[in-house]
Amino acid sequence: MKCQRLVGLGAGGHAAVIIETLQAAGHVEIIGLLAPASGDVLGIPIIGDDNILVTLQDRGIDGVFLGVGMMKSPAARKRLVDKATHHQLEIVGAVHPTAFIAPSVTIGRAPQVLAGAVIQSRARLGDHVLVNTGAIIEHDCRLGDFSHVATGAHLAGGVTVGEGAFIGAGAVLIQGVTVGANAVIGAGAVVIHDVYPGTTVVGVPARPLPQNSTSRTKCPKDEDCYALSSIGTPSTFEEISE
Ligand SMILES: CC(C)(COP(=O)(O)OP(=O)(O)OC[C@H]1O[C@@H](n2cnc3c(N)ncnc32)[C@H](O)[C@@H]1OP(=O)(O)O)[C@@H](O)C(=O)NCCC(=O)NCCS
């Protein structure tokens, strides 16, 4: 099998996890990382920022991978995909060899399925979905494009997760619930009812976070703040790199 020459987008904790996931899966040579910084991650050098995306094809790079995680918004990941696609670069997924994906599962483009994750029968995943370390997606779940199921979250059978939604670490969603697009489920929440699009819910059982929380409106990680920063600026990468 041909060894793929790849470049990673981002240089934080998630980039480190994806580097070692790709290396465990084999047949890759990771040439460098793009980030507005210098240095290296696990010995992989940062070779520039996203302004050099345009040069990668000429350098014999086969594709790029997303090395940025997602805390509350998929906006930065979406922008990276858009920009790489604009430069005709393939976005490469990463599936750890210890992840279990049942044969009847269907998955879209460039999934990231990390160590110990389980995706059970007839689940359907969209494009650029991130199923983080040890997460469990039970039978017949549906995950929309750019959704992220964080570390150790458990989705019971037949759960639907809308595009861009984020399921926090250790959250539990009972069978059949629907989480709307771009909703956020807090870490440790137990979701027993459907969640409206764009809503943040926390707690056991999960309830909406009050909209008037001052800390929320000031949070630099909110989507509006992402929208203010162009791709590849320090704010884009630093806010979402874990
Ligand atoms: C839900 C979440 C997104 C809210 O973030 P935020 O908008 O910045 O909210 P704040 O931290 O300002 O907290 C607002 C209020 O919600 C409470 N709260 C926040 N997260 C909570 C959670 N997971 N469970 C219960 N209560 C929570 C806070 O205590 C605070 O309550 P208060 O106003 O009574 O003091 C965030 O706390 C969270 O759980 N993120 C998930 C992180 C995660 O899973 N990372 C894994 C990456 S793989």
The ligand as an SDF file (V2000), in Angstrom:
LIG
                    3D

 48 50  0  0  0  0  0  0  0  0999 V2000
  -21.6450   23.1790   28.9820 C   0  0  0  0  0  0  0  0  0  0  0  0
  -20.4420   24.0310   28.6760 C   0  0  0  0  0  0  0  0  0  0  0  0
  -20.2100   24.0700   27.1720 C   0  0  0  0  0  0  0  0  0  0  0  0
  -20.7690   25.4310   29.1870 C   0  0  0  0  0  0  0  0  0  0  0  0
  -19.6840   26.2580   28.9560 O   0  0  0  0  0  0  0  0  0  0  0  0
  -19.8650   27.8390   29.2220 P   0  0  0  0  0  0  0  0  0  0  0  0
  -20.9300   28.3720   28.3250 O   0  0  0  0  0  0  0  0  0  0  0  0
  -18.5020   28.4320   29.1270 O   0  0  0  0  0  0  0  0  0  0  0  0
  -20.4840   27.8880   30.6790 O   0  0  0  0  0  0  0  0  0  0  0  0
  -19.8060   28.3560   32.0470 P   0  0  0  0  0  0  0  0  0  0  0  0
  -18.5520   27.6010   32.3170 O   0  0  0  0  0  0  0  0  0  0  0  0
  -19.7470   29.8230   32.0270 O   0  0  0  0  0  0  0  0  0  0  0  0
  -20.8950   27.8900   33.1020 O   0  0  0  0  0  0  0  0  0  0  0  0
  -22.1890   28.4740   33.1210 C   0  0  0  0  0  0  0  0  0  0  0  0
  -22.9710   27.7850   34.2170 C   0  0  0  0  0  0  0  0  0  0  0  0
  -23.2230   26.4250   33.8550 O   0  0  0  0  0  0  0  0  0  0  0  0
  -22.6530   25.5230   34.8100 C   0  0  0  0  0  0  0  0  0  0  0  0
  -22.0800   24.4170   34.0540 N   0  0  0  0  0  0  0  0  0  0  0  0
  -21.1760   24.5070   33.0410 C   0  0  0  0  0  0  0  0  0  0  0  0
  -20.8940   23.3040   32.5490 N   0  0  0  0  0  0  0  0  0  0  0  0
  -21.6270   22.4330   33.2580 C   0  0  0  0  0  0  0  0  0  0  0  0
  -21.7470   21.0340   33.1910 C   0  0  0  0  0  0  0  0  0  0  0  0
  -21.0660   20.3180   32.2950 N   0  0  0  0  0  0  0  0  0  0  0  0
  -22.6050   20.4330   34.0550 N   0  0  0  0  0  0  0  0  0  0  0  0
  -23.2880   21.1590   34.9570 C   0  0  0  0  0  0  0  0  0  0  0  0
  -23.2140   22.5080   35.0580 N   0  0  0  0  0  0  0  0  0  0  0  0
  -22.3840   23.1310   34.2100 C   0  0  0  0  0  0  0  0  0  0  0  0
  -21.6120   26.3320   35.5440 C   0  0  0  0  0  0  0  0  0  0  0  0
  -21.3990   25.8350   36.8410 O   0  0  0  0  0  0  0  0  0  0  0  0
  -22.2410   27.6950   35.5390 C   0  0  0  0  0  0  0  0  0  0  0  0
  -23.2360   27.7250   36.5360 O   0  0  0  0  0  0  0  0  0  0  0  0
  -23.4870   29.0680   37.4260 P   0  0  0  0  0  0  0  0  0  0  0  0
  -23.8830   30.1380   36.4280 O   0  0  0  0  0  0  0  0  0  0  0  0
  -24.5750   28.6410   38.3380 O   0  0  0  0  0  0  0  0  0  0  0  0
  -22.1800   29.3290   38.0680 O   0  0  0  0  0  0  0  0  0  0  0  0
  -19.1270   23.4980   29.3090 C   0  0  0  0  0  0  0  0  0  0  0  0
  -19.0720   23.7440   30.6850 O   0  0  0  0  0  0  0  0  0  0  0  0
  -18.9440   21.9890   29.0850 C   0  0  0  0  0  0  0  0  0  0  0  0
  -19.4660   21.1310   29.8090 O   0  0  0  0  0  0  0  0  0  0  0  0
  -18.1720   21.7220   28.0320 N   0  0  0  0  0  0  0  0  0  0  0  0
  -17.8360   20.3590   27.6340 C   0  0  0  0  0  0  0  0  0  0  0  0
  -16.3280   20.1530   27.7270 C   0  0  0  0  0  0  0  0  0  0  0  0
  -15.9640   18.7990   27.2210 C   0  0  0  0  0  0  0  0  0  0  0  0
  -16.7200   17.8660   27.2590 O   0  0  0  0  0  0  0  0  0  0  0  0
  -14.7480   18.6980   26.6740 N   0  0  0  0  0  0  0  0  0  0  0  0
  -14.3290   17.4350   26.0980 C   0  0  0  0  0  0  0  0  0  0  0  0
  -13.4480   17.6290   24.8950 C   0  0  0  0  0  0  0  0  0  0  0  0
  -13.0170   16.0480   24.1970 S   0  0  0  0  0  0  0  0  0  0  0  0
  1  2  1  0
  2  3  1  0
  2  4  1  0
  2 36  1  0
  4  5  1  0
  5  6  1  0
  6  7  2  0
  6  8  1  0
  6  9  1  0
  9 10  1  0
 10 11  2  0
 10 12  1  0
 10 13  1  0
 13 14  1  0
 14 15  1  0
 15 16  1  0
 15 30  1  0
 16 17  1  0
 17 18  1  0
 17 28  1  0
 18 19  1  0
 18 27  1  0
 19 20  2  0
 20 21  1  0
 21 22  1  0
 21 27  2  0
 22 23  1  0
 22 24  2  0
 24 25  1  0
 25 26  2  0
 26 27  1  0
 28 29  1  0
 28 30  1  0
 30 31  1  0
 31 32  1  0
 32 33  2  0
 32 34  1  0
 32 35  1  0
 36 37  1  0
 36 38  1  0
 38 39  2  0
 38 40  1  0
 40 41  1  0
 41 42  1  0
 42 43  1  0
 43 44  2  0
 43 45  1  0
 45 46  1  0
 46 47  1  0
 47 48  1  0
M  END
$$$$
